[in-house]
Amino acid sequence: MTAALALKRHVHPALGRLADGRLLRELAYVDGRWTQAPDAASFEVRDPFSGIVIAHVAGLGADDATRAVDAAARAFPAWKALAPQDRAGRLRAWYDHVRAAREDLALLMTLEQGKPLAESRGEIDYAASFIEWYAEEGKRVNAESVTSHLPGAHMMVSREPLGVAALLTPWNFPSAMLTRKAAAALAAGCTVVAHPSSYTPLSALALAELAERADIPAGVFNVVTGAAAPIAARLCADARVRAVSFTGSTQIGRLIAGQCAPTVKRLVMELGGNAPLIVFDDAELGKAVEIALSAKFATSGQDCLAANRIYVQRALYPAFCAAFAERIAALKVGGGLEEGVEIGPLMHERAVARTRERIEDALARGARRLVGGEAAPGPLFVMPTLLADVPDAAAIMQEEAFAPVACVTSFDTEAEVTARANATEYGLVAYVVTCDNARALRMSRALDYGMVAINRVKLTGAPIPFGGVKQSGLGREGSRHGLEAFTDLKYTCLDLAS
């Protein structure tokens, strides 16, 4: 850390709980060096609960992004040439370091992102699982033989790493979204330049510190911190960057796709969601309520998988609303480091203002507020809210709502609710609760979503292909498909007469 940054840093009282103070990094990581901006520019990272400054992080710019690509391009040939087992060993060492630093990484995440500490610990476990998975999966990228249709020829198809990959990651899952992308790219033989959200750069920088300890070579894994627009634009324009993996809103995804078009990059995008949760009247009430609670309120509702529209069949609707309201009212709200807290602050003031506007719009359109509206413990909080009888035309039913606000409405028939659930530009995930197995299978086929969860909430993990259809994304992350996204197929035809 430079003296300039050290003098500016405020000491958050919870930072004293870090067992390894070296994990709090305020400089970017480029070409194996901890790097400040040429003009020593920096930006504040604040605890969204208390507003206290945690760190001043190096504010790099577009030229610094180019230098990171320079480093990644130089490192690529040697990293590509390593045997898959050698790359796997470095990734496995990275995984071991992440697991050993679990408590410190979770603490840093809660401080910069605001989510309850228990959720942060869960995310660190989730993040580590991708490193472990791809450490193994990278050994299994095999060539295949093709039965020749040409006399005297032998044909093979292999997978080659693309080259430099740019990874643009969000603030709601600042560790897992980075490892899900980076571990796949690194296992494939690519080098990476990562740009984390300026709200939550500390998690990415801590992962870079641990990657350095795992002997991942200089230039292979770079983290460029700073304002998103100039850095992302430069990465998208650079022809040496062969792939861009982005997680964020559909609106920004469209912008990035346009910026990548001139150089025809590989795009992997996990974009917005507007998930329906459909509860049929044959469902067990208690289980349905618990599924809805988990699907809506994890990460304080700031999750692309959050159940944004909850449809309940009319016969069960009154009982569901009453039981759901009781559970929501009991959720504990507060700072993420407080024991038992389930709902933390939102990330910024715009999210709070946007949520309040959407609630008022729904109420003006005839919705009823069954829970919510109480005084909040801080300026970035929205109290857990339940809106009933929300019309489909309400803004909160049309747009992804990153907030702890549940919207419930009734339906009559399977055909009706399927049509309503599919009437969106999004198609990431859908949830169904029913005891009818035939109906469950029909719904999984009829719902126009990349992922469907039946009678459960948790469906993600390293072995599964995560992603959506329509305007919820391109490609898949996780599973072997997530690794293959960072490769090109190479076909070789060998004349046997030579």
C-alpha positions in Angstrom: 0.0 0.0 0.0 1.3 3.4 -0.9 1.6 6.1 1.8 -0.9 8.3 -0.1 -3.6 5.6 0.2 -2.6 4.6 3.7 -3.1 8.1 5.0 -6.5 8.4 3.5 -7.9 5.1 4.8 -10.4 5.1 7.6 -10.3 2.2 10.0 -13.6 0.4 10.3 -13.9 -1.1 13.8 -14.8 -4.6 12.4 -11.5 -4.8 10.4 -9.8 -5.6 13.6 -11.5 -9.0 13.4 -9.4 -10.0 10.3 -7.0 -12.8 11.2 -5.0 -12.0 8.0 -4.7 -8.3 7.5 -3.0 -8.8 4.1 -6.3 -9.8 2.6 -7.5 -6.2 2.8 -6.0 -4.9 -0.4 -6.5 -1.4 -1.8 -4.3 -1.6 -4.9 -5.2 -3.2 -8.2 -3.4 -6.4 -9.3 -1.8 -6.2 -12.7 1.0 -8.4 -14.1 1.8 -9.8 -10.6 2.2 -6.4 -9.0 0.0 -4.4 -6.7 -0.6 -1.3 -8.7 -2.0 2.2 -8.0 -3.3 4.6 -10.6 -0.6 6.7 -12.3 -2.2 9.8 -10.7 -2.8 8.0 -7.3 -6.5 8.4 -7.9 -8.7 6.3 -5.6 -12.4 5.7 -4.7 -14.1 5.0 -1.4 -15.6 1.7 -0.4 -18.2 2.1 2.3 -20.1 -0.3 4.6 -23.7 0.1 3.3 -25.0 -0.5 6.9 -23.0 2.1 8.8 -21.8 4.3 6.0 -18.2 4.0 7.4 -15.4 4.0 4.9 -13.7 0.7 4.8 -11.0 1.4 2.2 -9.8 3.7 -0.6 -9.2 1.5 -3.6 -7.0 2.4 -6.6 -9.0 4.1 -9.3 -7.5 2.8 -12.5 -8.6 3.9 -16.0 -8.7 2.8 -19.6 -5.0 2.9 -20.2 -4.4 0.7 -17.2 -6.9 -1.8 -18.6 -4.8 -1.9 -21.7 -1.7 -2.6 -19.6 -3.5 -5.4 -18.0 -4.4 -6.9 -21.4 -0.7 -6.5 -22.4 0.3 -8.6 -19.3 -2.4 -11.2 -20.0 -1.4 -11.5 -23.6 2.2 -11.9 -22.7 1.4 -14.6 -20.1 -1.0 -16.5 -22.4 1.4 -18.7 -24.4 3.1 -20.1 -21.3 -0.1 -20.6 -19.4 -1.7 -22.3 -22.5 1.4 -24.6 -22.8 1.2 -25.9 -19.3 -0.1 -29.4 -19.0 -3.7 -29.4 -17.7 -2.5 -31.2 -14.5 -0.1 -28.3 -13.8 -2.9 -25.7 -14.2 -5.1 -27.9 -12.1 -2.5 -27.9 -9.3 -2.3 -24.1 -9.2 -6.1 -23.9 -9.1 -6.3 -26.5 -6.4 -3.8 -24.5 -4.3 -6.0 -21.4 -4.9 -9.0 -23.4 -3.6 -7.1 -24.4 -0.5 -6.1 -20.8 0.3 -9.7 -19.6 -0.2 -11.1 -22.4 2.1 -8.5 -21.5 4.7 -9.4 -17.8 4.6 -13.2 -18.4 4.7 -13.9 -16.3 7.8 -11.8 -13.3 6.7 -13.3 -13.4 3.1 -16.8 -13.5 4.5 -16.1 -10.6 6.9 -14.8 -8.5 4.0 -17.8 -9.3 1.9 -20.3 -8.4 4.6 -18.5 -5.1 5.2 -18.6 -4.0 1.6 -21.8 -5.7 0.4 -24.0 -5.7 3.5 -25.3 -9.2 3.3 -25.7 -11.2 6.5 -22.5 -12.9 7.6 -24.1 -16.4 7.4 -24.9 -15.7 3.7 -21.4 -14.4 3.1 -19.9 -17.6 4.5 -22.2 -19.6 2.2 -21.0 -17.5 -0.8 -17.4 -18.2 0.0 -18.1 -21.9 0.1 -20.0 -21.5 -3.3 -17.1 -19.5 -4.7 -14.5 -22.1 -3.7 -16.6 -24.9 -5.2 -16.1 -23.5 -8.7 -12.3 -23.4 -8.3 -12.3 -27.0 -7.1 -14.6 -28.2 -9.8 -12.7 -26.6 -12.7 -9.3 -27.7 -11.2 -10.6 -31.2 -12.0 -12.7 -30.5 -15.1 -9.7 -28.9 -16.9 -8.0 -32.3 -17.0 -10.9 -33.7 -19.1 -10.9 -31.4 -22.1 -10.1 -34.2 -24.6 -9.7 -34.3 -28.3 -12.1 -36.5 -30.3 -11.7 -38.5 -33.4 -14.0 -38.1 -36.3 -14.8 -41.0 -38.6 -13.4 -39.9 -41.9 -15.5 -39.4 -45.0 -12.4 -38.8 -47.1 -10.2 -41.7 -48.2 -6.7 -41.7 -46.7 -7.4 -39.0 -44.1 -7.5 -39.0 -40.3 -9.7 -36.3 -38.7 -9.5 -34.9 -35.1 -11.3 -32.2 -33.2 -9.7 -30.5 -30.2 -10.5 -27.6 -28.0 -8.1 -24.6 -27.8 -8.2 -21.8 -25.3 -9.5 -18.6 -26.7 -6.8 -16.3 -25.3 -7.4 -13.3 -23.0 -10.8 -13.2 -21.4 -12.3 -10.1 -19.7 -14.5 -10.8 -16.7 -17.0 -8.1 -15.6 -18.5 -9.0 -12.2 -21.4 -7.6 -10.1 -21.7 -6.4 -6.5 -24.4 -8.8 -5.3 -22.1 -11.9 -5.4 -18.7 -10.4 -5.6 -16.7 -13.6 -4.9 -18.7 -16.4 -6.5 -19.3 -14.5 -9.8 -15.6 -14.0 -10.1 -14.5 -17.5 -9.4 -17.3 -19.0 -11.5 -15.8 -17.2 -14.5 -12.1 -17.1 -13.7 -11.7 -20.7 -12.7 -13.4 -21.9 -15.9 -11.2 -19.6 -18.0 -8.0 -20.4 -16.3 -8.7 -24.2 -16.4 -9.3 -23.9 -20.2 -5.9 -22.2 -20.6 -7.0 -18.6 -20.9 -5.6 -15.6 -19.1 -8.0 -13.1 -17.5 -8.5 -9.5 -16.8 -11.2 -9.0 -14.2 -13.1 -5.8 -13.4 -15.1 -6.0 -10.2 -17.9 -3.6 -9.3 -16.6 -0.5 -7.6 -19.1 -1.1 -4.7 -17.4 -4.4 -3.9 -13.8 -4.5 -5.1 -12.3 -5.9 -1.8 -13.5 -9.4 -2.4 -11.9 -9.6 -5.8 -8.6 -8.1 -4.5 -8.6 -10.6 -1.7 -9.0 -13.4 -4.2 -6.1 -12.0 -6.2 -3.9 -12.0 -3.1 -4.8 -15.7 -2.6 -4.2 -16.5 -6.3 -0.7 -14.9 -5.9 0.0 -17.2 -2.9 -1.1 -20.1 -5.0 1.7 -19.3 -7.5 -0.6 -18.4 -10.4 1.9 -16.7 -12.6 2.2 -13.0 -13.2 -0.2 -11.8 -15.9 -2.4 -14.8 -15.8 -4.9 -13.3 -13.3 -5.3 -9.5 -13.2 -7.8 -7.3 -11.3 -8.4 -3.8 -12.6 -10.3 -1.6 -10.2 -11.9 1.8 -11.1 -14.9 3.3 -13.0 -16.7 0.7 -15.0 -17.5 2.6 -18.2 -14.0 3.5 -19.5 -12.4 0.2 -18.3 -15.2 -2.0 -19.8 -15.2 -0.1 -23.0 -11.5 -0.4 -23.5 -11.6 -4.2 -22.8 -14.4 -4.6 -25.2 -12.6 -2.7 -27.9 -9.3 -4.5 -27.6 -9.0 -7.2 -30.3 -6.7 -9.2 -28.1 -9.5 -9.8 -25.7 -11.2 -12.8 -27.3 -14.0 -13.3 -24.8 -16.1 -11.2 -22.4 -18.0 -12.7 -19.6 -20.5 -10.3 -17.9 -23.0 -10.6 -15.1 -25.4 -7.7 -14.6 -28.5 -6.0 -16.0 -29.9 -6.7 -19.4 -29.6 -3.0 -20.2 -25.8 -3.0 -19.6 -25.5 -6.4 -21.3 -27.0 -4.9 -24.5 -24.4 -2.1 -24.3 -21.5 -4.5 -23.9 -22.7 -6.7 -26.7 -22.7 -3.6 -29.0 -19.2 -2.7 -27.9 -17.9 -6.2 -28.6 -19.5 -6.5 -32.0 -16.7 -4.8 -34.0 -14.2 -7.4 -32.8 -16.7 -10.3 -32.8 -15.9 -11.6 -29.3 -17.2 -14.6 -27.6 -19.9 -13.4 -25.2 -21.0 -15.2 -22.0 -23.7 -13.2 -20.3 -25.9 -13.7 -17.2 -28.3 -10.9 -17.4 -31.6 -9.8 -15.7 -34.2 -12.1 -14.2 -38.0 -11.7 -13.5 -38.5 -15.1 -12.0 -42.1 -16.4 -11.5 -42.9 -18.7 -8.6 -46.1 -20.7 -9.2 -47.9 -22.3 -6.3 -50.7 -24.7 -7.2 -53.5 -25.4 -4.8 -52.4 -29.0 -4.2 -49.1 -27.8 -2.6 -48.5 -28.2 1.1 -49.0 -24.8 2.5 -46.1 -24.7 5.0 -43.6 -25.9 2.4 -44.8 -23.5 -0.2 -44.4 -20.5 2.2 -40.9 -21.6 3.1 -39.9 -22.0 -0.6 -41.3 -18.5 -1.4 -39.5 -17.0 1.6 -36.2 -18.4 0.5 -36.7 -17.7 -3.1 -37.6 -14.1 -2.5 -35.5 -12.8 0.4 -32.1 -14.4 0.0 -29.4 -11.6 -0.3 -32.1 -9.2 0.9 -33.9 -9.7 -2.5 -30.8 -8.6 -4.4 -30.5 -11.7 -6.5 -31.2 -12.4 -10.2 -32.7 -15.7 -9.1 -35.2 -14.0 -6.7 -38.9 -14.8 -7.1 -40.1 -11.5 -8.5 -43.7 -12.6 -9.3 -45.5 -15.1 -7.0 -48.6 -16.7 -8.5 -50.8 -18.7 -6.1 -53.9 -20.7 -7.3 -57.1 -19.1 -6.1 -58.2 -21.8 -3.6 -54.9 -21.6 -1.7 -54.4 -17.8 -2.1 -56.0 -16.5 1.1 -54.2 -19.0 3.4 -50.9 -18.5 1.6 -51.0 -14.7 1.9 -51.8 -14.9 5.6 -49.0 -17.5 6.3 -46.5 -15.7 4.1 -47.2 -12.4 5.8 -46.6 -13.9 9.2 -43.2 -15.3 8.1 -42.1 -12.1 6.4 -43.0 -10.0 9.5 -40.7 -12.1 11.6 -37.6 -11.6 9.5 -34.8 -9.9 11.4 -33.5 -6.7 9.8 -30.1 -5.1 10.6 -26.4 -5.0 10.0 -24.9 -8.1 8.5 -22.5 -8.7 11.4 -25.3 -8.8 13.9 -26.3 -12.3 15.0 -29.4 -13.7 13.4 -29.9 -10.9 10.9 -31.7 -12.1 7.7 -32.2 -8.8 5.8 -29.5 -6.3 5.3 -29.2 -3.0 3.6 -29.5 -2.4 -0.2 -26.4 -1.4 -2.1 -27.1 2.2 -2.8 -29.6 5.1 -2.6 -30.9 4.6 -6.2 -32.0 1.1 -5.3 -34.0 2.4 -2.3 -35.6 5.2 -4.3 -36.5 2.9 -7.2 -38.0 0.3 -4.8 -40.2 2.9 -3.0 -41.4 4.2 -6.4 -42.4 0.7 -7.5 -44.2 0.0 -4.2 -46.2 3.2 -4.6 -47.0 2.4 -8.3 -48.3 -1.1 -7.2 -50.5 0.4 -4.5 -51.8 3.0 -6.9 -52.8 0.2 -9.2 -54.8 -1.6 -6.5 -52.3 -3.8 -4.7 -52.6 -4.2 -0.9 -49.6 -3.9 1.5 -49.9 -6.8 4.0 -46.4 -6.3 5.6 -43.9 -3.5 5.4 -43.8 0.3 5.6 -42.2 0.5 9.1 -39.4 2.8 10.0 -36.1 1.3 8.7 -32.9 1.1 10.8 -30.8 3.1 8.2 -31.0 5.1 5.0 -30.2 2.1 2.7 -32.9 -0.2 4.2 -36.2 -1.2 2.8 -38.2 -3.2 5.3 -39.4 -6.6 4.2 -42.7 -6.0 2.3 -45.5 -8.2 1.1 -47.8 -6.8 -1.6 -51.0 -8.8 -2.5 -53.3 -8.6 -5.5 -50.5 -7.0 -7.5 -51.6 -6.5 -11.2 -49.4 -7.8 -13.9 -49.1 -4.3 -15.3 -47.4 -2.9 -12.2 -43.8 -1.9 -12.8 -42.6 -4.2 -10.0 -44.1 -7.2 -11.9 -42.5 -6.0 -15.2 -39.0 -5.2 -14.0 -36.4 -7.0 -12.0 -36.9 -5.8 -8.4 -33.6 -6.0 -6.4 -35.2 -5.5 -3.0 -36.9 -7.4 -0.2 -40.4 -6.9 -1.6 -42.6 -9.9 -2.4 -45.5 -9.5 -4.9 -48.3 -12.1 -4.8 -51.3 -12.5 -7.1 -53.8 -15.2 -7.8 -54.5 -17.4 -10.8 -57.1 -20.0 -11.9 -55.7 -22.4 -14.5 -52.4 -24.0 -15.5 -52.7 -22.6 -19.0 -53.4 -19.1 -17.7 -50.5 -18.9 -15.3 -48.1 -20.4 -17.8 -48.9 -17.6 -20.3 -48.6 -15.0 -17.6 -45.3 -16.3 -16.4 -43.9 -16.4 -19.9 -45.0 -12.9 -20.8 -41.6 -11.3 -20.1 -38.4 -10.6 -22.0 -36.6 -12.4 -19.3 -36.0 -16.2 -19.0 -33.5 -17.0 -16.3 -35.3 -19.2 -13.7 -38.8 -20.2 -12.7 -40.1 -22.0 -9.6 -43.1 -24.4 -9.4 -44.6 -25.9 -6.2 -47.0 -28.8 -6.7 -47.6 -32.3 -5.5 -48.7 -33.4 -9.0 -45.7 -35.0 -10.8 -47.3 -34.9 -14.2 -48.1 -31.2 -13.8 -44.5 -30.6 -12.6 -43.1 -32.1 -15.8 -45.6 -30.3 -18.0 -44.7 -27.0 -16.4 -41.0 -27.6 -16.7 -41.5 -28.0 -20.4 -43.9 -25.2 -20.9 -42.0 -22.5 -18.9 -39.7 -20.5 -21.2 -36.8 -20.3 -18.8 -33.2 -21.7 -18.8 -33.7 -23.2 -15.4 -36.7 -24.6 -13.5 -36.8 -25.6 -9.9 -39.6 -27.9 -8.8 -40.6 -28.0 -5.1 -37.3 -26.5 -4.0 -35.2 -23.3 -4.2 -31.6 -24.2 -4.3 -30.7 -25.4 -7.8 -27.3 -23.9 -8.5 -23.8 -25.4 -8.1 -20.5 -25.9 -9.9 -21.7 -29.0 -11.9 -24.8 -27.4 -13.5 -25.0 -25.2 -16.5 -26.3 -21.8 -15.1 -27.9 -19.4 -17.5 -31.1 -18.1 -19.1 -32.9 -17.7 -22.4 -34.4 -14.8 -24.2 -32.9 -11.5 -22.8 -31.6 -13.2 -19.6 -28.3 -14.1 -21.2 -26.0 -15.9 -23.6 -24.2 -19.1 -22.9 -23.8 -21.0 -19.7 -21.6 -20.8 -16.6 -20.7 -23.8 -14.4 -20.4 -27.4 -15.6 -18.3 -28.5 -18.6 -20.2 -26.0 -20.7 -18.8 -23.1 -18.7 -15.3 -24.3 -19.5 -16.0 -24.9 -23.1 -17.2 -21.3 -23.5 -13.6 -20.2 -23.2 -12.4 -22.6 -25.9 -12.6 -22.8 -29.7 -13.0 -26.0 -31.6 -10.0 -26.8 -33.9 -10.4 -29.4 -36.6 -7.3 -31.1 -38.0 -7.3 -33.2 -41.2 -4.2 -35.4 -41.7 -3.3 -37.0 -44.9 -2.2 -40.6 -44.1 -0.3 -41.0 -47.3 2.2 -38.3 -46.3 
